[in-house]
């Protein structure tokens, strides 16, 4: 369920997670046939989920905002753990491509150990690339008192009926405040609302903090592992949705 491309690994730099969806496509690299199929399937599923929540959807777009309505916030609001701060999650729409670019580049710069791609590579992407990427998977952010505190993506996994969590990152100032848990639960809610039966992710061997979070939220290692970088392994984890 992992994208082999340097750009496709999903992660949670509480210490730096590396997780990704499919081995045949990359959520942050150039288009490929598997990614295209995933985008189409994920699009109609996302539309159904958004409709159920009374939100305007972005379904049916393959990296283009042409002729579509912007997505509504689709937020769930609460209080972050151990804090009186208001915490909410929302799905990004095509109009959020600049926000997505800013958050993605911040993640790459702050936690290069956790991603397969690099800041130097992606900072060179043109506007059209970011506009396509913000809608080629389901993208969420968590906001604390209106400030972006973290991000995560979701999409189809390689196994039929399974979803994959990718590109998870928590801004350093908001770590240990429950943001990571909100991000995971947001993707699980999306998957549950779209009829997926399992969720998969990959976590690097050095990321004990992130793996602990995933274990606490019901994920277990599947037994699959692979080399993410020379001498560094990552492990696949999953749970029922």
Backbone as a ProteinNet text record, in pm:
[ID]
protein_1_A
[PRIMARY]
XXXXXXXXXXXXXXXXXXXXXXXXXXXXXXXXXXXXXXXXXXXXXXXXXXXXXXXXXXXXXXXXXXXXXXXXXXXXXXXXXXXXXXXXXXXXXXXXXXXXXXXXXXXXXXXXXXXXXXXXXXXXXXXXXXXXXXXXXXXXXXXXXXXXXXXXXXXXXXXXXXXXXXXXXXXXXXXXXXXXXXXXXXXXXXXXXXXXXXXXXXXXXXXXXXXXXXXXXXXXXXXXXXXXXXXXXXXXXXXXX
[TERTIARY]
81.7	0	85.3	207.6	294.4	337.9	343.4	394.1	544.8	610.1	754.6	820.7	748.5	804.4	844.2	945.1	993.4	887.5	783.5	689.8	568.7	545.4	415.4	399.9	498.7	489.8	411.6	318.4	242.4	307.7	303.4	380.9	328.8	372.6	337.8	464.1	523.5	643.4	615.9	546.1	557.5	704.1	750.1	891.8	926.8	829.4	851	793.4	670.1	608.4	626.3	637.9	632.2	523	415.2	308	264.5	216	168.2	67.5	-4	-117	-84.9	-47.1	-31.8	110.9	153.5	289.2	295.8	180.3	179.8	162.5	142.6	124.4	168.9	194	243.2	149.2	112.7	16.6	78.5	210.3	272.6	369.3	371	455.9	370.2	431.1	357.7	250.8	156.4	45.9	95.7	18.4	43.2	-90.1	-94.2	-222.8	-291.1	-217	-279.5	-333.3	-258.3	-303.2	-430.2	-436.8	-555.4	-676.7	-661.7	-774.5	-813.7	-713.5	-742.1	-813.7	-772.2	-833.3	-978.9	-1009	-1147.2	-1233.8	-1184.7	-1264.3	-1281.5	-1172.6	-1179.8	-1269	-1278.8	-1358.1	-1504.9	-1559.3	-1702.2	-1732.4	-1639.2	-1660.1	-1659.6	-1567.2	-1561.7	-1689.8	-1739.4	-1862.6	-1978.7	-1987.8	-2095.2	-2083.7	-1959.8	-1937.6	-1972.7	-1927.9	-1956.6	-2105.4	-2172.6	-2316.4	-2388	-2342.1	-2404.4	-2386.7	-2279.8	-2253.6	-2306.3	-2379.4	-2438.1	-2338.3	-2230.4	-2126	-2122.5	-2072.2	-2050.8	-1926.8	-1936.2	-1827.2	-1733.6	-1623.9	-1528	-1510.7	-1613.9	-1604.2	-1602	-1537.1	-1536	-1423.1	-1345.3	-1234.8	-1108.7	-1037	-907.7	-798.3	-779	-674.5	-711.3	-838.7	-879	-997.8	-999.4	-1110.8	-1211	-1190.1	-1275.7	-1417.6	-1512	-1652.6	-1704.5	-1639.2	-1684.8	-1697	-1780.8	-1798.4	-1688.2	-1649.8	-1553.1	-1610.9	-1524.1	-1569.5	-1596.9	-1703.1	-1734.2	-1641.1	-1631.5	-1535.8	-1552	-1674.4	-1695.3	-1618.1	-1631.1	-1547	-1616	-1534.3	-1580.6	-1503	-1573.9	-1511.5	-1514.8	-1407.3	-1402.5	-1291	-1242.4	-1133.2	-1015.5	-897.2	-779.1	-747.3	-684.5	-656	-571	-612.8	-535.2	-529.4	-624.7	-620.2	-760.6	-776	-905.5	-918.8	-821.4	-823.7	-930.4	-994.4	-1092.3	-1019.1	-1049.5	-984.4	-1087.7	-1060.6	-1153.2	-1075.6	-1140.5	-1080.3	-1168.9	-1105.6	-1183.7	-1111.1	-1189.3	-1134.2	-1097	-981.4	-937.2	-1002.7	-1037.1	-1091.8	-993.8	-1031.5	-939.2	-895	-980.6	-944.6	-837.3	-805.3	-707	-567.8	-541.6	-414.1	-293.3	-307.2	-193.1	-167.4	-275.5	-261.1	-195.1	-241.6	-182.7	-33.7	2.9	144.2	224.5	172.8	245.5	266.8	161.4	170.8	261.5	246.8	329.9	478.3	510.8	651.1	705.1	620.3	662.8	695.1	613.2	636.6	767.4	790.1	913.2	1037.2	1025.8	1140.4	1166.5	1060.1	1074.8	1110.9	1060.5	1080.2	1128.2	1244.3	1293	1314.9	1340.6	1362.2	1236.4	1120.9	994.3	932.1	979	919.5	1015.5	958	1039.1	1078.6	1002.6	1034.2	1119.6	1152.5	1234.2	1176.4	1208.7	1169.1	1228	1353.3	1421.3	1352.6	1298.7	1229.1	1094.3	1014.9	877.1	861.8	958.6	949.6	956.6	1004.6	1014.7	885.8	788.1	663	591.8	528.9	455.4	314.6	243.6	110.5	15.4	22	-68.5	-50.6	72.7	98.6	32.8	44.5	-18.4	-170.2	-223.2	-367.9	-420.6	-342.4	-382.1	-370.3	-263.8	-236.2	-331.1	-379.9	-467.6	-597.4	-633.4	-757.8	-734.8	-610.2	-590.4	-605.2	-613.7	-649.4	-735.3	-789.9	-866	-766.8	-768.5	-673.8	-750.1	-698	-757.7	-653.2	-699.7	-616.4	-690.7	-614.9	-670	-627.5	-722	-694.1	-720	-631.3	-645.1	-659.7	-773.8	-804.2	-780.5	-818.6	-809	-674.1	-575.7	-441.4	-415.7	-363.2	-337.1	-232.8	-270.3	-183.3	-132.8	-194.7	-152	-230	-184	-247.5	-237.6	-329	-329.2	-405.8	-374.4	-444.7	-497.6	-598.5	-655.8	-689.5	-702	-737.5	-751.3	-772.6	-785	-653.3	-663.9	-548.4	-538	-436.7	-414.2	-510.2	-549.3	-641.4	-784.2	-865.7	-1005.2	-1076.3	-1145.7	-1220	-1137.2	-1009.9	-921.6	-885.2	-867	-821.7	-678.9	-614	-476.5	-463.8	-396.5	-367.8	-226.7	-211.2	-81.4	-55.2	70.5	112.5	66.9	80.4	38.7	155	122.7	225.6	159.5	224.6	177.8	281.8	238.8	328.4	388.6	519	586.2	520.4	470.9	412.8	285.5	226.8	99.5	112.5	233.1	250.5	221.4	179.6	141.8	20.1	-64	-187.3	-309.8	-294.4	-407.5	-434.6	-351.3	-375.2	-358.4	-256	-235.3	-354.8	-412.4	-529.9	-647.6	-667	-775.4	-754.7	-631.7	-603.2	-636.9	-592	-619.6	-769.6	-838.7	-982.6	-1059.1	-1008.4	-1072.3	-1066.6	-950.6	-938.3	-1020.4	-1023.5	-1105	-1252.7	-1298.2	-1437.4	-1467.9	-1376.2	-1393.8	-1403.5	-1312.8	-1312	-1439.7	-1482.6	-1604.4	-1725.6	-1732	-1844.7	-1846.9	-1736.5	-1728.6	-1723.5	-1752.6	-1766.2	-1638.2	-1526.6	-1403.3	-1410.8	-1342.3	-1344.6	-1217.6	-1104.6	-978.6	-902.5	-812.7	-722.8	-579.3	-494.5	-353.4	-266.4	-147.9	-47.4	89.8	193.6	331.2	398.6	477.5	547.9	694.5	782.9	925.8	968.4	1071.3	1119.9	1167.2	1216.2	1268	1157.7	1037.1	927.7	844.6	906.3	838.7	718.8	728.6	617.8	493.9	511.5	397.6	338.4	425.5	373.2	294.1	339.7	265.9	126.2	116.8	-13.7	-102.5	-47.9	-127	-172.4	-83.9	-121.7	-235.2	-225.7	-330	-464.2	-460	-583.1	-627.2	-568.6	-618.6	-544.3	-438.9	-360.4	-262.6	-234.5	-134.5	-47.2	74	161	104.1	114.3	66.4	173.5	297.5	408.9	486.7	430.8	499.9	596.7	713	811.3	887.4	952.2	1031.6	1131.9	1231.3	1334.4	1286.2	1275.1	1229.9	1346.9	1460.8	1587.8	1696.2	1812.9	1918.6	1940.2	1921.5	1942.5	1828.3	1717	1604.3	1476.2	1411.4	1288.6	1165.3	1055.2	924.1	832.2	731.3	642.3	499.3	430.6	289.7	204	102.3	6.8	-133.8	-230.2	-368.3	-464.6	-590.1	-697.6	-828.9	-929.6	-1063	-1116.1	-1192.6	-1252.1	-1380.6
-120.4	0	125.6	116.9	233	278.4	410.1	465.8	464.2	403.2	397.2	528.1	617.6	747.1	822.9	906.3	984.5	1074.3	1107.9	1208.6	1151.1	1022.2	972.4	921.2	927.6	868	955.8	898.3	976.6	966.4	1068.6	1065.7	1157.1	1130.6	1211.7	1247.5	1360.7	1397	1441.3	1358.9	1377.4	1344	1243.7	1212.7	1189.4	1181.4	1159.7	1029.5	1028.3	907.1	894.4	776.2	755.7	656	698.8	608.6	640.5	544.2	572.3	472	506.8	428.2	313.3	337.8	232	226.1	107.4	94.2	134.1	152.9	176.2	320.3	410.8	550.3	640.4	765.2	858	974	1002.3	1109.9	1245.5	1255.3	1384.7	1386.5	1280.6	1281.5	1299.5	1288	1307.3	1203	1226.8	1135.8	999.5	895.6	763.5	693.3	578.3	515.2	473.3	417.7	374.4	492.2	602	720.9	773.7	770.5	821	739.7	605.3	522.8	552.7	568.9	599.9	732.1	832.6	964.6	960.1	883.4	875.5	808.2	693	623.4	709.5	772.7	855.2	974.8	1026.2	1145.3	1120.8	1010.5	990.7	951.1	880.4	846.5	972.2	1062.7	1188	1266.6	1270.3	1343.8	1289.5	1156.7	1095	1130.1	1126.6	1158.2	1302.5	1394.9	1536	1563.6	1496.8	1517.3	1473.1	1361.9	1312.4	1409.5	1490.4	1586.4	1724.4	1735	1862	1960.8	1912.2	1999.6	1995	2101.1	2100.8	2018.2	1929.4	1837.1	1883.5	1811.1	1834.4	1707.7	1622.4	1493.7	1511.7	1417.9	1415.9	1494	1566	1642	1557.5	1557	1488.5	1593.5	1659	1759.7	1890.9	1917.4	2043.8	2099	2229.9	2292.6	2350.2	2327.7	2386.9	2336.5	2429.4	2395	2330.1	2346.6	2284.2	2386.6	2351.6	2440.8	2418.1	2522.9	2501.3	2413.6	2339.7	2253	2333.9	2296.5	2359.4	2303.8	2371	2328	2184.8	2132.6	1995.6	1970.2	2058.9	2050.8	1978.1	1918	1868	1945.9	2002.5	2095.6	2040	2064.4	2021.5	2092.3	2030.4	2086.3	1992.4	2047	1961.5	1909	1790.4	1724.8	1813.4	1827.1	1902.8	2050.7	2101.5	2241.7	2295.3	2426.3	2490.5	2545.1	2518.3	2568.8	2497.9	2571.5	2513.8	2446.1	2318.8	2240.7	2192.8	2210.2	2164.7	2106.9	2017.3	1960.8	1993.9	2014.7	2042	1989	1961.9	1913.6	2030.9	2020.9	2126.8	2112.1	2225.8	2227.9	2290.4	2301.8	2356.1	2497.9	2573.4	2711.5	2719.7	2606	2602.4	2561	2566	2512.9	2587.6	2717.4	2792.1	2754.2	2730.9	2683.6	2546.1	2459.8	2326.3	2333.6	2418	2434.3	2480.7	2579.8	2633.5	2526.5	2450.2	2348.9	2234	2192.7	2083.1	2120.2	2238.5	2280.4	2297.6	2346.7	2358.9	2222.2	2122.5	1987.3	1930.8	1948.4	1897.3	1963.9	2091.6	2165.8	2130.3	2112.4	2086.5	1941.4	1849.5	1707.2	1630.8	1664.4	1595.5	1446.8	1406.4	1265.9	1183.2	1248.9	1177.4	1160	1232.8	1228.9	1167	1108.8	1054.9	1160.7	1268.9	1379.2	1481.1	1591.9	1694.9	1833.5	1923.6	2063.3	2119.8	2089.2	2143	2098.9	1979.9	1930.5	1999.5	2002.9	2047.7	2199.1	2271.7	2417.1	2466.7	2383.4	2419.7	2392.9	2327.8	2298.2	2427.3	2428.3	2547.6	2547.3	2658.5	2672.3	2563.8	2531.1	2430.7	2294.9	2263	2136.3	2134.3	2242.1	2248.2	2248.5	2315.7	2317.8	2178.4	2100.2	1962.9	1874.9	1891.9	1803	1821.1	1941.4	1962.5	1883.6	1844.6	1769.9	1628.7	1584.3	1449.9	1342.8	1386.1	1299.2	1380.9	1316.5	1388.3	1448.9	1579.6	1650.4	1714.5	1697.9	1759.8	1843.2	1943.7	2014.1	2018.3	2025	2052	2192.2	2269.4	2406.6	2420.4	2489.2	2518.8	2669.2	2711.7	2854.9	2925.4	2858.1	2917.5	2906.5	2848	2835.1	2690.3	2668.4	2532.2	2465.4	2349.2	2278.3	2146.3	2097.2	1970	1936.3	1834.3	1794	1643.6	1588.3	1446.1	1427.3	1320.3	1287.6	1145.6	1117.7	984.5	949.1	820.7	775.7	625.4	572.9	429	359.4	243.2	158.4	59.7	-23.4	-120.8	-237.7	-273.6	-384.2	-335.4	-413.2	-376.5	-353.4	-241.5	-209.1	-145	-121.2	-61.9	81.1	163.8	301.7	313.7	422.6	447.2	589	602.8	733.6	774.1	895.7	941.8	1085.6	1125.1	1265.9	1332.8	1265.7	1323.7	1398.2	1515.8	1600.3	1693.6	1710.7	1803	1912.2	2035.9	2150.8	2143.6	2163.3	2141.3	2208.1	2329.4	2400.3	2334.4	2246.2	2185.5	2037.9	1988.2	1848.4	1825.7	1704.3	1664.4	1742.2	1783	1853.6	1785.4	1662.2	1587.3	1607.5	1686.5	1714.6	1588.4	1509.1	1386.2	1293.4	1282.4	1197.4	1249.3	1380.2	1438.2	1408.4	1419.6	1391.3	1246.8	1153.4	1012.4	986.1	1038	1014	1078.7	1190.4	1254.9	1164.9	1105.5	1016	889.2	838.3	720.3	749.6	867.1	905.2	912.1	971.8	978.6	838.5	749.4	613	539	554.5	488.2	536	665.5	721.6	685.1	630.7	594.4	444.5	368.4	224.9	144.6	204.7	127.3	37	-75.2	-168.3	-164.7	-124.2	-117.6	7.4	47.7	160	110.4	148.9	111.9	236.6	220.6	327	261.8	343	297.9	393.4	337.6	418.5	377.3	475.1	444.3	383.1	301.3	232.2	329.1	446.8	543	626.5	610.6	695.4	627.5	603.4	533	610.6	743.3	823.3	810.3	813.7	800.4	660.3	560	423.5	403.9	464.3	455.3	515.4	629.2	690.4	596.2	538	448.2	325.1	269.9	155.1	191.6	308	353	369.2	402	422.4	296.9	183.5	56.9	-3	60.9	5.2	-99.9	-199.8	-301	-324.6	-370.7	-404.9	-525.1	-521.5	-632.5	-737.8	-705.4	-795.2	-756.5	-665.6	-619.7	-507.1	-509.7	-403.3	-384.9	-271.6	-243.9	-133.7	-123	-21.2	110.2	211.6	341	424.7	408	467.7	366.4	378.2	281	263.5	142.2	112.5	150.5	199.9	243.2	175	106.3	33.8	114	79	126.4	5.6	17	-94.5	-57.5	-154.8	-134.9	-162.8	-79.6	-98.2	-86.5	-147.2	-135.9	-156.9	-120.7	-146.5	-146.9	-207	-200.6	-59.4	-17.6	115.2	111.1
0	0	0	-34.8	-26.1	-163.5	-180.1	-303.6	-300.3	-395.9	-392.6	-425.1	-489.6	-524.8	-400.9	-413.5	-300	-245.6	-322	-277.4	-211.4	-218.8	-182	-42.3	41.6	172.6	266.3	338.8	433	567.4	644.9	765.4	872	991.2	1106.2	1179.3	1148.2	1219.9	1362.3	1439.8	1583.1	1611.8	1539.9	1532.6	1387.5	1302.3	1160.9	1115.4	1070.7	1022.1	874	825.2	682	654.6	593	556.6	416.8	344.4	211.9	164.2	56.9	16.9	-75.7	-196.4	-293.9	-343	-378.1	-430.5	-576.7	-638.2	-782	-821.1	-725.3	-761.5	-650.5	-680.4	-580.5	-563.2	-439.7	-418.9	-442.4	-438.3	-459.1	-576.5	-651.7	-769.1	-892.1	-1009.6	-1132.7	-1151.5	-1243.8	-1265.3	-1311.4	-1274.3	-1326.3	-1333.1	-1397.7	-1422.8	-1294.7	-1198.9	-1074.7	-997.6	-995.8	-924.4	-987.4	-1119.1	-1186.1	-1147.2	-1144.4	-1103.9	-961.1	-872.1	-733	-719.5	-795.9	-787.8	-828.1	-934	-980.2	-876.1	-822.4	-722	-598.2	-555.9	-436	-455.2	-578.1	-603.8	-579.5	-637	-616.4	-473.3	-408.4	-268.2	-181.9	-211	-137.5	-156.9	-280.9	-306.9	-226.7	-218.8	-142.1	5.3	55.7	197.5	227.5	142.4	163.1	155.5	60.6	47.7	174.1	232.4	354.9	470	464.1	570.5	534.6	423.3	384.5	331.1	269.1	218.8	67.5	6.3	-137.3	-166.6	-260.7	-286.2	-394.3	-403.8	-510.8	-591.5	-589.5	-657.1	-807.4	-873	-1017.5	-1079.4	-1001.1	-1056.9	-1053.6	-1159.6	-1162.4	-1166.4	-1053	-1044	-1108.6	-1127.3	-1188.8	-1115.1	-1092.9	-1023.9	-1121.8	-1249.4	-1350.8	-1339.4	-1334.2	-1338.2	-1213.1	-1100.5	-977.4	-867.7	-769.3	-655.6	-554.6	-482.1	-376.2	-266.9	-202.5	-94.9	29.9	99.9	227.3	333	448.2	549.1	595.6	607.6	653.1	781.5	876.6	995.2	1108.3	1192.6	1320.6	1424.8	1519.4	1612.9	1753.8	1828.3	1966.9	2039	2143.7	2222.7	2215.5	2193.6	2188.6	2327.4	2331.8	2458.8	2548.3	2673.3	2770.3	2740.5	2664	2625.3	2612.3	2632.8	2614.2	2473.1	2387	2250.7	2168.2	2079	1988	1873.3	1849.9	1746	1645.9	1517.3	1413.8	1297.1	1224.5	1103.9	985.3	870.8	750.6	628.1	524.8	399.5	310.8	245.9	155.9	19.4	-39.1	-173.6	-270.2	-396.4	-496.7	-467.1	-397.9	-365.2	-257.5	-194.6	-85.7	-132.1	-262.9	-311.9	-256.9	-232.7	-177.8	-32.2	42.4	179.7	180.3	92.8	84.3	51.8	-42.4	-78.2	43.4	113.5	228.8	335.8	365.2	469.9	426.5	302.2	252.3	253.9	207	205.4	346.8	437.2	576.8	635.3	601.8	651.3	597.1	468.5	408	466.2	494.2	547.4	693.1	770.1	913.2	942.4	861.9	890.8	767.9	713.9	593.7	615.3	739.6	772	755.8	755.8	758.1	620.9	523.8	390.7	290.1	188.4	80.7	-19.6	-24.7	-114	-38.7	-104.8	-41.4	-66.1	22	4.9	-124	-149.6	-267.9	-396.8	-397.5	-516.3	-534.6	-427.4	-442.3	-444.7	-391.5	-396.5	-540.4	-630.9	-772.2	-849.9	-788.4	-858.8	-896	-1012.5	-1053.7	-994.3	-1011.7	-953.2	-1002	-1129.5	-1185.3	-1117.2	-1081.8	-1013.4	-876.7	-802.3	-670.1	-682.1	-781.3	-801.5	-833	-902.4	-932.2	-808.4	-735.5	-623.7	-505.6	-485.4	-370.2	-383.2	-504.7	-523.9	-576.1	-590.6	-643.4	-535.9	-411	-299.4	-204.2	-104	-2.5	95.5	109	195.7	311.4	430.6	548.3	621.9	692.4	789.2	921.4	1028.2	1160.8	1198.8	1248.6	1290.1	1439.7	1507	1649.4	1662.5	1710.5	1720	1586.5	1478.5	1345.9	1278.3	1345.6	1288.2	1248.9	1128.8	1082.1	1171.3	1226.2	1319.3	1264.3	1157.7	1101.7	977	907.9	782.4	765.1	686.4	654.9	525.4	454.4	330.5	337.6	256.9	249.6	106.7	80.1	-53.9	-57.7	-177	-194.1	-164.3	-100.9	-83.1	-197.6	-190.7	-297	-286.6	-165	-143.2	-162.1	-230.2	-252.6	-120	-109.5	11.3	120.2	94.2	194.9	156.7	258.8	240	290.9	254.1	297.5	350.9	462.3	520.7	481	431.3	382.6	426.3	414.1	427.6	555.6	667.8	794.8	859.9	909.4	972.2	1072.1	1187.2	1290.2	1308.2	1302.3	1321.3	1462	1475.7	1604.1	1723.9	1708.1	1822.9	1874.3	1793.2	1831.7	1865.7	1876.5	1911.6	2059.8	2090.1	2226.4	2276.1	2182	2218.5	2158.8	2113.9	2060.6	1913.1	1845.3	1703.7	1619.2	1648.5	1573.2	1582.3	1700.5	1718.1	1636.5	1635.3	1555.6	1407.6	1359.9	1219.7	1184.4	1266.3	1239.2	1240.3	1339.9	1349.8	1234.6	1184.7	1070.2	947.2	921.5	806.4	827	948.8	976.6	953.4	993.2	970.7	822	746.6	601.2	541.2	583.4	530	567.3	690.7	737.3	657.9	633	559.9	413.3	364	223.2	199.9	303.6	286.3	284.6	322.8	333.9	456.5	451.4	564.1	647.9	587.8	660.6	621.2	712.2	686.3	700.7	605.6	608.7	617	672.6	674.7	688.3	668.9	690.3	788.3	878.5	977.5	981.1	987.2	988.2	1121	1115.1	1234.1	1341	1300.4	1397.5	1461.4	1415.9	1461.9	1570.2	1684	1792.2	1845.1	1850.3	1901	1815.9	1685.3	1595.3	1602.7	1606.2	1615.1	1744.3	1851.3	1977.7	1962.4	1894.8	1869.7	1789.9	1684.7	1601.3	1678.6	1761.1	1843.5	1938.1	1997.3	2090.1	2020.2	1890.8	1814.8	1739.5	1774.8	1723.1	1605.5	1558.3	1448.3	1501.6	1421	1454.9	1332.1	1355.2	1243	1168.2	1037.3	955.4	933.5	963.9	937	812.5	733.1	612.3	646.6	585.2	603.8	473.7	460.4	341.3	372.5	290.2	309.3	249	333.3	284.8	235.2	298.9	258.5	292.2	234.4	263.5	413.9	460.7	601.3	693.3	638.7	722.1	676.1	769.4	738.5	775.9	711.3	753.4	762.2	849.7	877.4	841	783.6	750.9	873.8	894.3	1002.9	945.2	1013.1	967.2	1083.3	1059.2	1154.6	1078.4	1138.7	1080.8	1094.9	995.8	1000.7	1081.6
[MASK]
+++++++++++++++++++++++++++++++++++++++++++++++++++++++++++++++++++++++++++++++++++++++++++++++++++++++++++++++++++++++++++++++++++++++++++++++++++++++++++++++++++++++++++++++++++++++++++++++++++++++++++++++++++++++++++++++++++++++++++++++++

